[in-house]
């Protein structure tokens, strides 16, 4: 009796806790809904067709399940020994053999006919209005507009959820409160991918280090990004809005911190964005031949470090023992700057240190200068100019 009541109390507490958690969260804008059980409702023809085929397959499987187990359970019940039935003495029935071969074959062919056209359509990336290259890095996305309106635009897209929210060790601390108030926690970026509505957008995927995957459920799109290989997919968004996805291949320590955000704009708004982005890029273009001052490079380098290095080497520069080396007191950081320049441009084979050659010479010079002067480091060559990275690239 006591055990029964205890179980009832436990179940009631669990249901109460679930209800309070569900009431504390809300649907993510452009992402999953609370208590969502089915696929994401798509905003492309491909995604809607995937949803429809998924439902057809579910019903086919359910009907087969009911028929097969219905016949099995009826046979067990109606022909049980207690009713006087005796086991039949025969080997096989040709009719049954033919039936359970032909019927599944017809079902598989029918499903194949339904799916084949959609699979072919998903791979038809021809005649795209806009072509964008998406490069996976540990752990961010790089976008480059290759063809169409916006050609020449490129930028990195990095998670912007503050580290204090992610690393809050106290479940009742400030980080939890901010997480609860943030509906896009871990799925927000500094630079979203922007595309025009009702235009065919081709996404060419590859990777710089390990296998990643570019996935946006609302578009019905998932394409692996593999180092040394180029793959492609496409979508045509039919509704203006913001849509969210994530890297869908386990790609290392910060796999969970590699979101994808796509903003679908009207043609007029997209044209304005392209114009503004090109002006922004022109204004931000740095002269690699300029002689920078130490304070300028340190200030710039701190931002570059926070965006690219802090996940592994930590804000304190102490790294993660056994996984990622400390930069505080590092022989590479305190040694000749050529060694640090080489590892930043080429990475370190056999380790998690990837190449950062996709950053500009100014950004690389800034982060090098920052690390050689931060956390008490006092390198002999304490300032690195962008032209030194430009020269190293040309070797």
Buried (B, 14 or more C-beta within 10 A) or exposed (E): EEEEEEEEEEEEEEEEEEEEEEEEEEEBEBBEEEEEEEBBEBBBBBBBBBBEBEEBEEEBEEEEEEEEEEEEEEEEEEEEEEEEEEEEEEEEEEEEEEEEEEEEEEEEEEBEEBBEEBEEEBEEBEEBBBBBBBBBBBBBBBBBBBBBBBBEBBBBBBBBBBBEBBEBEEEEEEBEEBBBEBBBBBBBBEBBBBBBBEBBBBBBBBBBBBBBBBBBBBBBBBBBBBBEEEBBBBBBBBEBBBBBBBBBBEBBBBBBBBBBBBBBBEEEBBBEBBEEBBEEEEEEEBEBEEEBEEEBBBEBBBEBBBBBBEBBBBBEBBBEEEEBBBBBEBEBBBBEBEEBBBBBBBBBEEEBBBBBBBBBBBBBBBBBBBBBBBBEBEBEBBBBBBBBBBEBEEE
